[in-house]
Amino acid sequence: MELEMKKDHLLTGFIPGLIMPMLVGIAYYFYTFGFSSSENYTEVFLREEMLSPLLAIGCFFNLVIFFLMLRRYMERSAQGVVIATILYGIWIVIMKMF
């Protein structure tokens, strides 16, 4: 129990909460485009305004991390995941407005 409490920090949840939406975007890239150039990927997503929906889907996968943290009684880490998801939500709203 002592070792598990040392791992329970905001950063332990915040960093995976920031990385998960990016990993989902990369996985979607390889699923959709295969190994074509990354310039094509950014061009398509910026032109067709697909970046914000993709980030929203990626944030949905933060739920997996959140519930894993709660199941291991790592409440502070789960709070870090929530903070990262809220920051992504604010970014998505800003991207939708402009």
Phi, psi and omega per residue, in radians:
M1 nan -0.619 -3.131
E2 -1.085 -0.768 -3.121
L3 -1.140 -0.651 -3.120
E4 -1.197 -0.575 3.141
M5 -1.204 -0.525 3.130
K6 -1.225 -0.449 3.141
K7 -1.465 -0.136 -3.043
D8 -1.549 1.491 3.108
H9 -2.276 2.822 3.084
L10 -1.054 -0.709 -3.110
L11 -1.155 -0.503 3.122
T12 -1.116 -0.465 3.083
G13 -1.771 -0.525 -3.077
F14 -1.172 -0.780 -3.096
I15 -1.136 -0.851 3.061
P16 -1.107 -0.544 3.096
G17 -1.158 -0.525 3.064
L18 -1.392 -0.601 -3.051
I19 -1.366 -0.613 -3.044
M20 -0.991 -0.839 3.105
P21 -1.068 -0.586 3.092
M22 -1.185 -0.697 3.102
L23 -1.121 -0.648 3.087
V24 -1.133 -0.696 3.095
G25 -1.113 -0.725 3.119
I26 -1.163 -0.732 3.110
A27 -1.103 -0.698 3.101
Y28 -1.136 -0.654 3.106
Y29 -1.051 -0.872 -3.122
F30 -1.188 -0.562 3.099
Y31 -1.205 -0.724 -3.067
T32 -1.449 -0.873 -2.998
F33 -1.789 -0.140 -3.068
G34 1.187 -2.265 -3.109
F35 -1.914 0.606 3.063
S36 -1.287 3.063 -3.019
S37 -1.181 2.620 3.132
S38 -1.259 -0.380 3.084
E39 -1.147 -0.665 3.081
N40 -1.095 -0.701 -3.138
Y41 -1.080 -0.904 -3.121
T42 -1.163 -0.620 3.116
E43 -1.096 -0.786 -3.127
V44 -1.138 -0.773 -3.077
F45 -1.260 -0.604 3.114
L46 -1.345 -0.620 -3.133
R47 -1.248 -0.742 -3.065
E48 -1.633 0.126 3.107
E49 0.930 0.850 3.138
M50 -1.758 -0.054 -3.063
L51 -1.179 -0.785 -3.112
S52 -1.174 -0.728 3.058
P53 -1.118 -0.613 3.122
L54 -1.162 -0.700 3.076
L55 -1.154 -0.638 3.107
A56 -1.117 -0.716 3.092
I57 -1.153 -0.694 3.096
G58 -1.091 -0.652 3.105
C59 -1.180 -0.499 3.074
F60 -1.061 -0.624 3.130
F61 -1.258 -0.222 3.029
N62 -1.157 -0.364 3.082
L63 -1.059 -0.639 3.122
V64 -1.054 -0.843 3.126
I65 -1.101 -0.745 -3.117
F66 -1.024 -0.868 -3.102
F67 -1.246 -0.517 3.029
L68 -1.136 -0.696 3.112
M69 -1.140 -0.736 3.134
L70 -1.161 -0.653 -3.134
R71 -1.140 -0.507 3.109
R72 -1.630 0.226 3.117
Y73 1.022 0.723 3.106
M74 -1.930 1.276 -3.023
E75 -1.152 -0.674 3.130
R76 -1.137 -0.690 3.107
S77 -1.149 -0.677 3.096
A78 -1.104 -0.618 3.066
Q79 -1.129 -0.630 3.097
G80 -1.110 -0.671 3.093
V81 -1.127 -0.727 3.125
V82 -1.110 -0.728 3.128
I83 -1.103 -0.759 3.110
A84 -1.094 -0.700 -3.141
T85 -1.177 -0.670 3.094
I86 -1.128 -0.725 3.102
L87 -1.092 -0.728 3.057
Y88 -1.097 -0.676 3.111
G89 -1.083 -0.741 3.098
I90 -1.103 -0.748 3.120
W91 -1.091 -0.709 3.125
I92 -1.127 -0.743 3.125
V93 -1.114 -0.731 3.117
I94 -1.102 -0.730 3.131
M95 -1.138 -0.612 3.126
K96 -1.219 -0.556 -3.097
M97 -1.314 -0.538 -3.057
F98 -1.952 nan nan
